[in-house]
């Protein structure tokens, strides 16, 4: 890549696009699917994303009075659960770069009775607009792969975490067994776009989803990126045979 941002390129799925263009393209994907995002998540994961997020909650160590940032939190399913954990003395910030997703998330928080201890913020994960040492916990579920500059985002997350705080990254990853990998490729490339066409009349967004997963760093590479950003005791837990991985790191 060139040092000149105008000449830098990155991947949007399997396509090479100008560095500064990816953010707008990803925004278009999520504006297209926001209204049926949760329905599609249930369909393509066969409901397993709910179990994975429950495991994320268990490893978050969130207690009453804590302040939590749910980054790329979209429609708010994790934020609702964190709201109940932090109680009246805590706060949850549901943050996303996409206005359409946040609109759905804001409505869901209100409908769930979580308006008293939650806040909604449209932010860019690469340069978080929060003060240093602001949060006890940050989660980002199925969102890191859509960020253009992941290293900058990890550094920004570290900055706004309190000492002793933790980051949890739940993300599609790389299956650890070759037969599973082949089955997963067949399922995601053949089925997801068809479901997208049927449910939201958008096959391309779900083709991008399948491609973006393959371009995302594998488990050990992401662990190394977290360590390089300054996180301590970085580790990961493979789920569904490595189709998904949960990475955790701490700020000291």
Buried (B, 14 or more C-beta within 10 A) or exposed (E): EEEEEEEBBBBBBEBEBBBEBBBEBBBBBBBBBBBBBBEBBEBBBEEBBEEBBEBBBEBBBBEEEBBBBBBBBBBBBBBBBBBBBBBEEBBBBBBBBBEBBBBBBBEBBEEBEBEEBBBBBEBBBBEBEBEEBBBBBBBBBBBBBBBBBBEBBBBBBBBBBBEEBBBBBBBBBBBBEEEBBEBBBEBBBEBBBEBBBEBBEBBBBBBBBBBBBBEBBBBEEBBEBBBEBBBEEBEBBBBBBBBBBBBBBBBE
